[in-house]
């Protein structure tokens, strides 16, 4: 098998990683030609071809240079690998790719996820972050392999067979100018085959170790990514779906149509201490609607509360279950049917309502599960923030996207909008808090609160049914 490898390497900062990556390719039992795309001349040895120059003025366009290279040499190789310079692909990864490619449909590409290791050797999977998640209804088994789609198409590399490359080129979406739309330039260079060439990336979850790549800098440790234990919870849930033939659902589509998915629902949300602080001390039972991996819910359990949740989907919900959270189905209708007859002292909506086509109907229905004098605690982004107005005036966000849910898959929530939702659902706020980042708090104090609505990132409300509520005022 003959392989063409293209590696994007800007400057000299990552030369140590480049050396490791090149040595790995040199050790493989394949006929491999390696091309390094660089902005400056480099001598990497007689066996390494270096192509100097960016395809556009922007230095971040450098990775796009591999596309023309692949197209020009499409007839000469069996396999094509594009990679950033700090992502380690091993021979076992390539052989695993070839094994599953033989059984996958022509338009599906076996993809990879990246991990990093801490000082003890523990792995953390940086691909798992933000709004990216497994798609439950994509799970299927072919022969002895189980596959699922993960919504993050980026793994800083891709591998294509000659047939897949030709399909991408023929689509018209491969040989394009450097561009950024949903993702930035660097990411787009590695994801175009999936986002605009008619190919779909799938992950072989049943043999996941063969499809994991080490991100050598380990730079995301402690900032994003899930542990091996948390990934295993998700994979076990996927394998259970594959074995029992269930048809799992997703609670909502939380990915916005804004650039880089801005304000999409975070499946790996940090513990919301600001929400926890607003839950009355008398509360014993909590229902979390739109639960991700369960950090906030686990903290409530630590405080002695009984916590149930309607998860975003049963895969991410498996992580929350492992933390002690009792799960209802990941469906508003099925969850309500399952929970009917139960009552909760507090229902939490943490950055969920802005993603619903009809938030009023959900608020109205779930408020029926409140106990006497129970409360709803909800959080939404504050789109009156000065940065949002700046983006609107600059065109970064269009007025059409702001005006209509269908143009962005997002309600541009404000205090006034949420007050209206609550009123229409038979509820009334009894406490309103503006969540403000530390760097803005001094400005707000000096302005005597005048700029609070323009500098708050979130609006958090405590609400009761109108018959039970007495407004405490803003804070």
C-alpha positions, 0 to 999 in steps of 0.5 A: 500500500502506498501512502501520501502524508501531508503535514502542516507545520508553521514556523519552528515552535512545534519542531519537537512534535514534528520530529516525533511524528516523522519518526513514527511514519518512518517506522511504518511498514508501508511505502510512505511519502511525506510532504511538510507544508511550511511557511519557511524553508526547512531541512527535515531530511532527504526523505521529507519533501518540504513545500513552502508557501501559504495558499493565501495571505493569512498564515492560518491558510497554510493547512489548505495547501494539502488539498491541491497536493492531494488532487495533483497526486490522486492517481499515485497513492492508495491512501491520503493522510492530512495531519496537523504537526502535533497529532500522532498517527500510528501504524495500528491506527492506519491498519484499523482504518483499512479494516473497517473501511472495507465494510463501511459504505462508500460515503462513510469515513472512519474517523478518530478522536484525540486524547492527551495524557497527564503526568500519571499517564491518565488519558483525557479525550479533548475531542469531547467538549462544549456542545459536541456529542454522540448522535444516539440514532446513528449507532449501528453494528456491521459484522463485529464493529459498532459505529456511531457519529460524533458531532465534532468532525475535527480531530486535526487530521483525516485519512481517505482512500483514493476512492474517497478522495476522488469523491471529495474532489468531484463534489466540488467542495474540496478544491476551494479557497481557504475559508472559514464558516462554521469553523476557523481556518485551521479546523476547516482545513481538516473538516471540509471532507465531512462538512462540504464534500458528501462524506460522513465521519463515523467512529468505531466505538467497539474498537475505540483504542484503535481510533484514538490519537495522541495530541502531543502538547497535552495543552488542553488538560484541565481545560476541556475533555473527559476522562477515560472513566467518563468516556467509558460511560458513554461508550457502554451506553452506546454499546447497550443501544447496539445490543438491545436495538433500542431507538434512543431520542435526543431531547433537543437540538442545542447546536446553533447556526451561528459561526463556530456554534456560538451559544450552543448547549454545553454538554460538559457544563461546569458546575453552576454554583450561581444556580445552586446558590439560588435554590432555597434551603427548604428544597429536598427534591430537584428535577434538572431539565436538559442535564448534560454530564451532571456536574451541577446535579452531582453537587446537589447530591453531595448536599443531600438533595434527591436529584432526577434529570431529563438528560440531553440524550441517554449517552451523555446521561450515562455520565450523569447517572454514574454520579448518582443522578436518576434519569428520566427518558431524553424526551419531553413527552416521555419524561413528563409521562414517566414523572407524572404523579411525582413532585419536585421542590425545584425544577432547574433549566440551565441554559436550555430554554433558549434552544426550544422552539416553544419554551412556554409550552415546556415551562407550562407543562413541567411547572405542573410537577412543582410541589406546593410553593415549589420554584423554577430556577432558570438561566439563559444568556443575556443577549443585551450584552454589549459584545452582542450589540457589537457583533450585530453592528459589525455584521458578525451576527446578522439581524435576521439571525437575531430576529427569528429562531429559525435563522439561528436555532436560538432565542436571543434571550433577555430579561424581558423575553423570559419574563414574558415566557414565565407570564404566559406559562402562569409563572412569575419571577420572585428573584432575578440575578444578573450573572456578571464576570469578575472583570466587569463587577468593578465597572458595575459598582462604580456605575451604581448598577447602571451598566449591569444589563449591558455587562451581564453574561447571564440572567438567572431567575427564580420563579413560582406559580403566580398564586404563590409568588411575591417578587423580591426584586432584582439583585 
